[in-house]
Amino acid sequence: MKSISKIITGLALAGLLGGCSGHKPATTAASTSTIAIAIKRQVQAERKMYDIPPPKQLGQWTVEDILQAYGANVTGKLNYYFTKAKVSYPPREVTFIALKQEKKLELWARDSGEFRFIRDYYILASSGVAGPKLRQGDKQVPEGIYRIEGLNPNSHYHLSMKINYPNEFDFSHAAQEGRADQGSDIFIHGKAASIGCLAMGDEAIEELFVLTAQVGAENVKVVIAPHDPRAYPLKADSEELPEWTPELYSIISREIEALSPVVKSAKTGL
């Protein structure tokens, strides 16, 4: 706060000099108002300075840099939700459930007990329709059970987490159908624009990125569904969907429903 003291001293000195030079001195109320405004601006500037990571060019950031820049703030915010859910932070395991139709990403976690619902986030942008991703350029968000295989602190979308699409299930069915180019580079990332990825916005991706880094990517599962199977069953209604889609939807449904047999109670505490 030394800078604020300097502001006050400087403004007081300016007032004295103004009086000595023959200018009409400001009233006490005006001086107080000027000092208050100056202090407010300085506090805002200092707070903003602490929120902004130290300057580095894109490509030079490390995961440790991100943890240093955002870790304390994210931990403070997430601790509230984890404490409410009675799960220790950081937890032992995490599951993200992405619901394409609802445009929601749910965060579930556990320590030594069962998985509990922690909170959810809005998916700001995605692309495609219900159904799995089949090929490069189809603009589809994949559907299935995935893992985080990489954290990118130098993403053009602020931060990003790469999922392991195509996984073994995707590879197996592509091979059976003779599909060679299934696409790749599917991310959960910041900003609000996406083609085939899940764009979460910058604040949300900071939380998800830091949490994943603290828990360990190997302990994070990502389930992506066309809609919430707890609301109504997943069905392959379109004839354009692959014949193996019901098998995929059965796997996804079991994975989500296993987290909590009574999802309303898990979310609301009723």
N, C-alpha and C positions, 0 to 999 in steps of 0.2 A: 504493500500500500504506500510505498515511498513516493510513487508517481502521483498519487492523489494528494499527498501533502504538498508536493511541489506545485500542483495546480492551485491549491488554496493560497499558498504563499505568493505565487505568481499573480493571481487575480487581485489579491490584497495590495501588492506592490503596484500593479497597474492602476488601481484606483487612486493610490497616493500620488503617482506620477501624473495622472490625469488632473488631479486637483492642483498640483504645483504648476502645471502648464497653462492654467487659466480656464480649462474646460470645466463645465459645471459637473460636480461629482454626482455619481449615480446615487439613487436613494438606497437606504438599507435593504428594503424589500427586493429591489432590482438586483443588488449585489448578491443577496442570498440566493435568489433564483438562478443567477448566472453560475454561481459556484455549484449549486445542486445539479444543474444540467451538465456541467463539465465533469463532475464526479460520476454521474450516471453513465456518460459516454465512455469514460475511462474504465469503469468497472465492466461495461459490456465488452469493450475492446480486449481487456485482460482475460475475461471469461472465454471469449471467442478464441483468443490466442491459445489457451490451454486445450480447447476442444479440437483444434486443428493439428494433425500430426506434423512432425518436423518435415520441412520440404525435402522431397526426393523426386527424382524423375521416374516416370513409369518404367517398370522393369527392374527397379532397384529395391523394391520392398521385399521383405521376408515375412513369413507368418509371425515370427517373433516381434517384428516391428508393429504388426497389426494388433497383436496382443498388448503390446506396450501402449499403443495409441488409444485403443478402445476397450481394453480388458476391464479396467476398473469400473468404467461407466456401465458396460454391459452386465458385469457381475452384480452391480448394485441394482439394476433394473430386474434382472432375472431372479435374483434372490427373493424378491417379493412374491413372485408367482410360485417358485419352488417351495417356499415356506408355507404358503397357503395350501399347496397340494400335499404338504408333509413329505416332501422328497428332498434329500440332501443335495447341496450344490457344491461342485459339479456332480452330476449323477454318474452311475456306473454305465448305463446304457440309455440310448435315445432312439426314438422312432419318429420320423416325420411322415405324416399322412397328407399327401397332396390330392385334393378333390377338384378335378377339372371343371365340372359343371358349377359347383358352388364357389369356385375361385377362392378356396381356403387352403391353408397349410396348417395342420394341427401338429403341435409339439407334445409328444408323450415321453415320459422318462421314468426310470426306476433306479433305486439304489439296491438294497437287499430284498425288497419286497416286490409287489406286483407293479406293473406299469400304471402310471396315473397321468391323467390329462393335465398339462401345465398351462397352455394358452394356445391361441391360434393367431394366424396372420392372414391378411388379405394378399392374394396373388394379384398383382397390379396388371400383369399382362402375360398371356400365353397364346397359343395358336392351335389351329386344327379343331377336330371334332372328337366325339367319342370313338374309341378304337385305338388299337396299338399302333406304334410307329413301325413302318415296314421298309422304308427306303429313304435314301438321301434325297432331300428336296421336297418331301411330302408335307413339310411344315407341321408335322404331328408331334405333340408332346407324348413321349412313351408312356406305356402302362405296364406295371409289373412291380416286382420286388427288387430293389437296387441297393447298392452301397455307394458311399462317397469314396472316390478313388483319387481325389486330388483337391487341394486348396490353392486357389490362385489369388495372391494378394495384389497382383498387378493387372487385374482385369480392366478392360475398357468400360465395363459395367460396374465399376467401383470395386466390388469383391465378387468372387464366384467360387462355387463348389461343383466339381465335375462328378456326375454319376456314371456308374459303370455300364451304361448302355452302349452297345448291345451286350446283354448278359448271356449266360449259358442257355437259358430258355429261348431268347431271341435268336442266338446263333443256331440252335438245334432246328428250329422251325424254318429258318431261312435256308438252311442246308437242304432240308426236305423238299422245299419248294423251288430250289435253284435260284434264290435271290442272293446276289453277290455283294451288293452295295446297300447295306442297311442304314447308312448314315452313322454319325458319331458326334462327339463334342456337344453333349447335352449338359447344360448347367442349371443350377439354381443360383441366381445372381441378383445384383442390385438394379437400379434404374427402373424404368417402366415401359420398356420396349423389348420384344422378344420374338424369335421365330423358332419354335420347337423347344424352347427353354421355359423356365419359370422365373419371371421377373418379379422380385419381391419389394423393390424400393430400397434405398440406401440404409435407412435405419434398421429395417428388418434383417437385411443381409448381414449387417454388422453383428447383430445378436446371434444369428444362426451360424455365422462363420466362427465367431469367438467360442461359442458353445461347442461346436464340432472340434475345434482345435484343442479345447480344454479336456473334452471327454476322450478324444482320440477317434479319428475317422473310422477305424476298424470297429468301433462300438456304436456306430450310427447306421440305422437302416432307413431307407426311403421307400415308401409305398405310394405308388401313383395309381389312382383309380379314376374312371370316367365320371363317377358320382359316388355319393356316400351310400354304401350297401346297407348301412344300418337304417337308412330312411326307406329304401325300397330296393329289391334285389337287382343285382347286375345281370343284364340279359343282352345277348348279342342279337339285337332286333334287326339289324341291317344285313341284307344278303351280300353286301359288299365286304363284310368283315370276314377274316379267315375262319375256316372251319374249326380251328383250335381255340378260338376266342372264348367259348364257354369254359374250357379247361383253365385258361388264364384267369377268367373272372372268378372262378371257384377258388383258385389259389389266393387271389387278392382279397376276396370276401372273408376267407378263413383267417387271413393274417390280420385284417382290421378288427374283426369281431372277437378275436382272441385277446385283444388288448383290454377290452372291458365288456363283459356280458350285458351290462346295463349302462349304455353310454350316457344317458341323461343324468344318472346319478353321478357318474364320474366327472361330468362337466359342471354340474350345478351344485353338487354336494347334497342334493335332496335324498 
